[in-house]
Structure formats: C-alpha cells, structure tokens
Amino acid sequence: MDVVGRVKSALLCMSRYSWEQGVAAQAMLELGETDLALLMARDAVTRQMPDGRLGMMGDTGAVTDPAANGIPVMVAYGLTGEPAFQRAHERMLAWLLSGAPRSEKGILYHVTDHRQFWVDSFYMAPPYLAAAGHPGEAVRQIEGLRDALWHPDAGLYSHIWDDDKGAYEREDFWGVGNGWAAAGMARVLDALPGTMDGEKNRLAGYIRDVLDGCLAHLRDDGLFHNVVDDPGTFVETNLSQMLAYVVFRGVGGGWLDARYLPAAEAMRRAAYGRVDEHGQVRGVCGAPHFDHPGTAVEGQAFFLLMEAAYRDLKTIKD
C-alpha cells in the first residue's frame, strides 16, 4: 500500500468528534473517495442533535465544529437523492443562520458556554455557508473573526478571544489555528460566485497575509513550532500540510502566485518524512487535548487534502 493509502487507512481507524468527522469526509471528497464520504455523511446524520448540529460525539458544547459535516451531507443528498440528507442539511444550516449563539454583530461563537471566538471557526462554518447559498454570510463571518483575532504586525491570528473578558483567552499564535484560518478562507474563496470578485480578491489578500506571516517562521526542515513564533514550543507537522494544501489550491485556482510553490513543496516533503510505517502522521498537534506532539484525525485528513490538491495542480500543469 502506498503512503496515501496507509494514511487513509489510519484515519479510518481513529475515533472522531464532529469537526474530525467533517474534515475526514472532506478529505475523502477531494480524493474522489465518494463512497467513503457518503458513509461518513450518513453517520454524521445519525448523530445529528435535535437543534441541527451534525456528527455530535460528546462535544455538545461545539457551535461551529458540526458544520464541517455540512458539505459532505449536501454532496450525499446530491448523490443519493435521499430526503434524510436534505432535511439534515436544512437543519444544520438553520442552526448556523438562526439558532447558534452569536455576538451582537452576528458573528458566531465557537462554544455554547462562553462568548468566545476561536480561530478554528474560520474553517468550520464559512465554507459550508458559502456552498449552501449564503456566500455573503460566509464572508461576513470571516470578517468578524478577522477583526477579533488578526494581528497585522505579526501577520498571524491569535487562538481565542473572550467577549465577556474583553481580552484574549489565548493570545498565542497557534500554528494549526493559523492553518484553519488559511484553509477555511481558501475553501470559501473557491466557493464564491463570479459575481463576488471583490470579495474573492479581498480573501486572496487575507490568505497571502497569513501565508507570509507563517512562512517567516518556517524552519529549515519544512516544519513550524506549535506556537508559530515561539521556538520553545514543540515542532509540529500539521501546519505545514495545511499551508501546502492552501498553496496548491491557490496556485491551481489562479488566485495565488506560483512563488509560494517552493515553500509548499518543502512543507510537503517534510510531512512525508513524518508518516510512520502504520500510516500515522506523527508530530501533529495531538488529540485529544491538542497540547502535545502526537496524532490526530485532522493531521491525517490534511495530509490527504494536501495530496489531493497537489495531484490536481499537477493535472492542471501537465
């Protein structure tokens, strides 16, 4: 079995919370493994809460994470025509548009028990909103998260802002968090209609900003520290995969300059060097507490997303 096959098999053997189920299903879709994506979508519907949140597995405080399952469920409806998928999609969308807790400006909080914006949310809800016919709302959510979490001088995003405290809960520039932001905006950009060229250009600029901010801290081995600007934190694998994915998609989509490709290729090589004989991507920000180097579904999924984007770029170039 090749490396991609081993990474995929390892992913399928891992336990998954709502966002992990969603990003895993997205990886299957981008690889062309629609049968597996359909099965994952079906299980996300099985575990849908009455309020509409998909794929819930004990993470009942999650607000935006369940939306990562939204696009796979929409695709599942298109493939099968089963009304259960359509109903599940409509309920998930209704949660985001009207049921979920949000700020006075309408920006979604990340958890139910605190009025907090997390950088993770860039990836979880806006791409689904854009794909589900609400591109303006997707962009509005991105703008609100950026207002709360972006540091222009550093070119990086903080992890968590707390509205009740009026301060950061975690100001650190968490590597994977910046990856969530870059990848989420890339997915939204690709989903925006042609009538929104201005918004596309603005998002492309935001993505370049965070790419530049991260790449300023790229190590010689093609990896980053877990807190991007803190060399005292552990060396981490997943941010390299996430940024390589963004670069390959951006260059392939024509909205990112090819000058980013050498860095992306170096990050891809570094990720390959972290895959063990069992197909586990080692040294990612590790589940379940994400405070140590280990393994995680999102680490597996982004290796696969990176490879799907690399494959598609090669097809375009060839």
C-alpha positions as CSV (number, residue, x, y, z in Angstrom):
1,M,0.0,0.0,0.0
2,D,1.3,3.5,-0.9
3,V,1.8,6.3,1.6
4,V,-1.6,7.9,0.8
5,G,-3.4,4.6,1.2
6,R,-1.7,4.0,4.6
7,V,-2.6,7.5,5.8
8,K,-6.2,7.0,4.7
9,S,-6.4,3.6,6.5
10,A,-5.0,5.0,9.7
11,L,-7.5,7.9,9.6
12,L,-10.4,5.5,9.1
13,C,-9.4,3.6,12.3
14,M,-9.4,6.7,14.5
15,S,-12.2,8.0,16.8
16,R,-13.7,11.2,15.5
17,Y,-15.5,14.2,17.1
18,S,-17.8,16.3,14.9
19,W,-15.2,18.5,13.3
20,E,-12.9,15.5,12.8
21,Q,-15.7,13.6,11.0
22,G,-16.3,16.6,8.8
23,V,-12.7,17.2,7.8
24,A,-12.2,13.5,7.2
25,A,-15.2,13.4,4.9
26,Q,-13.9,16.5,3.1
27,A,-10.6,14.7,2.5
28,M,-12.5,11.7,1.1
29,L,-14.4,14.0,-1.3
30,E,-11.3,15.8,-2.5
31,L,-9.5,12.4,-3.0
32,G,-12.5,11.2,-5.1
33,E,-13.4,8.6,-2.5
34,T,-17.1,9.4,-2.7
35,D,-18.3,6.1,-1.3
36,L,-16.4,6.7,1.9
37,A,-17.5,10.3,2.1
38,L,-21.1,9.1,1.7
39,L,-20.7,6.7,4.6
40,M,-19.2,9.4,6.8
41,A,-22.0,11.8,5.9
42,R,-24.6,9.1,6.8
43,D,-23.1,8.6,10.2
44,A,-23.0,12.4,10.8
45,V,-26.7,12.4,10.1
46,T,-27.2,9.5,12.5
47,R,-25.5,11.6,15.2
48,Q,-27.4,14.8,14.5
49,M,-28.8,16.6,17.5
50,P,-32.4,17.9,17.6
51,D,-31.0,21.5,17.2
52,G,-29.4,20.6,13.9
53,R,-25.8,20.0,14.8
54,L,-24.3,17.2,12.8
55,G,-22.0,14.4,13.9
56,M,-22.1,15.0,17.6
57,M,-20.0,12.7,19.7
58,G,-19.8,14.1,23.2
59,D,-18.6,17.5,22.1
60,T,-22.0,19.0,22.9
61,G,-20.6,22.5,23.6
62,A,-19.5,22.9,19.9
63,V,-21.2,25.6,17.9
64,T,-19.4,25.8,14.6
65,D,-17.5,22.5,14.5
66,P,-20.5,20.4,13.5
67,A,-20.9,22.5,10.3
68,A,-17.7,20.8,8.9
69,N,-20.1,18.0,8.1
70,G,-22.4,20.2,6.1
71,I,-20.8,20.0,2.6
72,P,-20.4,16.2,2.8
73,V,-24.1,15.9,3.7
74,M,-25.1,18.2,0.9
75,V,-23.0,16.1,-1.5
76,A,-24.6,12.9,-0.1
77,Y,-28.0,14.3,-1.0
78,G,-26.9,15.1,-4.5
79,L,-25.5,11.6,-4.9
80,T,-28.4,9.7,-3.4
81,G,-31.5,12.0,-3.5
82,E,-32.4,10.7,-0.1
83,P,-34.6,13.2,1.7
84,A,-33.0,12.5,5.0
85,F,-29.8,14.1,3.8
86,Q,-31.7,17.2,2.6
87,R,-33.5,17.5,5.9
88,A,-30.3,17.1,7.8
89,H,-28.6,19.8,5.7
90,E,-31.5,22.2,6.2
91,R,-31.4,21.7,10.0
92,M,-27.7,22.3,10.2
93,L,-28.0,25.4,8.1
94,A,-30.8,26.7,10.3
95,W,-28.7,26.3,13.4
96,L,-25.9,28.5,11.9
97,L,-28.3,31.1,10.5
98,S,-30.6,31.5,13.5
99,G,-30.1,29.0,16.3
100,A,-26.5,29.3,17.2
101,P,-25.2,31.7,19.8
102,R,-23.5,34.8,18.3
103,S,-22.2,38.2,19.1
104,E,-24.2,41.4,18.9
105,K,-22.7,41.9,15.4
106,G,-23.9,38.4,14.4
107,I,-20.6,36.6,14.5
108,L,-20.8,33.0,15.6
109,Y,-19.3,32.0,18.9
110,H,-17.3,28.8,18.9
111,V,-18.8,27.1,22.0
112,T,-22.1,27.3,23.8
113,D,-20.8,28.0,27.3
114,H,-18.5,31.0,26.6
115,R,-18.9,34.0,24.4
116,Q,-15.7,33.3,22.5
117,F,-14.3,33.5,19.0
118,W,-11.9,30.7,18.1
119,V,-9.7,30.7,15.1
120,D,-10.8,27.2,14.3
121,S,-14.2,28.6,13.3
122,F,-12.7,30.0,10.0
123,Y,-12.7,26.5,8.7
124,M,-15.8,25.0,10.3
125,A,-18.7,27.2,9.3
126,P,-17.9,29.7,6.5
127,P,-17.1,27.2,3.7
128,Y,-20.4,25.4,4.4
129,L,-22.3,28.7,4.4
130,A,-20.8,29.7,1.0
131,A,-21.5,26.3,-0.5
132,A,-25.1,26.3,0.9
133,G,-26.0,29.5,-0.9
134,H,-25.1,32.1,1.7
135,P,-21.7,33.5,0.4
136,G,-22.3,36.9,1.8
137,E,-22.8,35.5,5.3
138,A,-19.7,33.3,4.9
139,V,-17.6,36.4,4.1
140,R,-19.2,38.3,7.0
141,Q,-18.2,35.6,9.4
142,I,-14.7,35.7,8.1
143,E,-14.5,39.5,8.5
144,G,-15.8,39.2,12.1
145,L,-13.3,36.6,13.1
146,R,-10.5,38.5,11.5
147,D,-11.5,41.6,13.4
148,A,-11.3,39.7,16.7
149,L,-8.2,37.6,16.1
150,W,-5.8,39.1,13.5
151,H,-2.6,40.8,14.4
152,P,-1.4,42.8,11.4
153,D,2.1,43.5,12.8
154,A,2.8,39.8,13.3
155,G,0.8,38.6,10.3
156,L,-0.8,35.9,12.4
157,Y,-4.0,35.0,14.2
158,S,-4.5,34.5,17.9
159,H,-6.3,31.5,19.1
160,I,-9.2,32.6,21.3
161,W,-10.9,36.0,22.1
162,D,-13.4,36.2,25.0
163,D,-16.1,38.8,24.7
164,D,-17.0,38.6,28.4
165,K,-13.5,39.3,29.5
166,G,-12.9,41.8,26.7
167,A,-9.5,40.1,26.3
168,Y,-7.8,37.1,24.8
169,E,-8.4,33.8,26.4
170,R,-5.4,32.5,24.5
171,E,-3.4,35.1,22.5
172,D,-0.8,32.7,21.3
173,F,-0.3,32.3,17.5
174,W,-1.2,28.6,17.5
175,G,0.1,27.0,14.3
176,V,-2.8,24.8,13.5
177,G,-5.2,27.6,14.2
178,N,-3.5,29.7,11.6
179,G,-3.8,26.7,9.3
180,W,-7.5,26.5,10.0
181,A,-7.8,30.2,9.1
182,A,-5.9,29.9,5.8
183,A,-7.6,26.7,4.7
184,G,-11.0,27.9,5.6
185,M,-10.6,31.1,3.7
186,A,-9.3,29.2,0.7
187,R,-12.3,27.0,0.7
188,V,-14.7,29.9,0.9
189,L,-12.9,31.8,-1.9
190,D,-13.2,28.8,-4.2
191,A,-17.0,28.6,-3.4
192,L,-17.8,32.2,-4.0
193,P,-19.8,33.0,-7.2
194,G,-18.3,35.0,-10.0
195,T,-20.4,38.0,-9.0
196,M,-18.2,38.4,-5.9
197,D,-14.9,39.2,-7.5
198,G,-14.2,41.9,-5.0
199,E,-14.7,39.6,-2.1
200,K,-12.5,36.9,-3.8
201,N,-9.7,39.4,-4.2
202,R,-10.0,40.5,-0.6
203,L,-9.9,36.9,0.7
204,A,-6.9,36.2,-1.5
205,G,-5.2,39.1,0.1
206,Y,-6.0,37.8,3.6
207,I,-4.7,34.4,2.7
208,R,-1.4,35.9,1.4
209,D,-1.1,37.9,4.6
210,V,-1.3,34.8,6.8
211,L,0.9,32.7,4.5
212,D,3.6,35.4,4.7
213,G,3.2,35.7,8.4
214,C,3.6,31.9,8.9
215,L,6.4,31.4,6.3
216,A,8.5,34.0,8.1
217,H,8.9,31.3,10.8
218,L,9.3,28.2,8.6
219,R,12.1,26.1,9.9
220,D,14.9,24.7,7.7
221,D,13.2,21.2,8.0
222,G,10.0,22.5,6.4
223,L,8.1,22.5,9.7
224,F,6.9,25.0,12.3
225,H,6.7,25.3,16.0
226,N,3.3,24.7,17.6
227,V,3.1,28.3,18.5
228,V,4.5,29.8,15.3
229,D,6.7,32.5,16.8
230,D,7.8,30.6,19.9
231,P,10.8,28.3,19.3
232,G,10.3,27.0,22.8
233,T,7.2,25.1,21.8
234,F,7.4,21.7,20.1
235,V,7.9,21.2,16.4
236,E,4.6,20.4,14.8
237,T,3.6,18.8,11.5
238,N,0.1,19.8,10.6
239,L,0.5,23.5,9.8
240,S,2.9,22.6,7.0
241,Q,0.3,20.3,5.5
242,M,-2.4,22.9,5.9
243,L,-0.4,25.6,4.2
244,A,0.8,23.3,1.4
245,Y,-2.8,22.5,0.7
246,V,-3.7,26.2,0.6
247,V,-0.8,27.0,-1.8
248,F,-1.6,24.1,-4.1
249,R,-5.2,25.0,-4.3
250,G,-4.5,28.7,-4.7
251,V,-1.9,28.3,-7.5
252,G,-4.2,25.8,-9.2
253,G,-7.1,28.2,-8.8
254,G,-5.2,31.2,-10.2
255,W,-5.6,33.3,-7.1
256,L,-2.1,32.7,-5.6
257,D,1.3,33.4,-7.1
258,A,3.5,30.4,-8.0
259,R,6.3,32.0,-5.9
260,Y,4.8,30.1,-3.0
261,L,5.3,26.7,-4.6
262,P,8.9,26.1,-3.4
263,A,7.8,26.5,0.2
264,A,4.8,24.3,-0.3
265,E,6.9,21.6,-1.8
266,A,9.3,21.8,1.1
267,M,6.5,21.5,3.6
268,R,5.0,18.6,1.7
269,R,8.4,16.8,1.8
270,A,8.6,17.4,5.5
271,A,5.1,15.9,6.0
272,Y,6.1,12.8,4.1
273,G,9.0,12.4,6.5
274,R,6.6,12.3,9.5
275,V,4.5,9.4,8.2
276,D,5.3,6.2,10.1
277,E,5.0,2.6,8.8
278,H,1.4,2.4,10.0
279,G,0.3,5.5,8.1
280,Q,0.1,7.7,11.1
281,V,1.2,11.3,10.6
282,R,3.4,11.9,13.6
283,G,4.2,15.1,15.4
284,V,0.9,16.9,14.7
285,C,-0.7,18.8,17.5
286,G,-2.1,15.7,19.2
287,A,-5.6,14.6,20.1
288,P,-7.5,14.6,22.3
289,H,-6.1,17.7,24.2
290,F,-4.0,19.3,21.5
291,D,-1.3,20.3,23.9
292,H,1.5,17.9,22.8
293,P,3.0,16.3,19.7
294,G,1.1,13.2,18.7
295,T,-1.5,12.1,16.2
296,A,-4.9,13.4,15.2
297,V,-7.6,12.9,12.7
298,E,-7.1,16.4,11.3
299,G,-3.4,15.6,10.8
300,Q,-4.4,12.6,8.8
301,A,-7.0,14.4,6.9
302,F,-4.8,17.3,5.9
303,F,-2.1,15.0,4.6
304,L,-4.8,13.7,2.3
305,L,-6.2,17.1,1.4
306,M,-2.7,18.3,0.7
307,E,-2.2,15.3,-1.6
308,A,-5.5,15.8,-3.4
309,A,-4.6,19.5,-4.0
310,Y,-1.1,18.5,-5.2
311,R,-2.5,15.9,-7.6
312,D,-5.0,18.4,-9.0
313,L,-2.3,21.1,-9.5
314,K,-0.1,18.6,-11.3
315,T,-3.0,17.7,-13.6
316,I,-3.5,21.4,-14.4
317,K,0.2,22.0,-15.1
318,D,0.5,18.8,-17.2
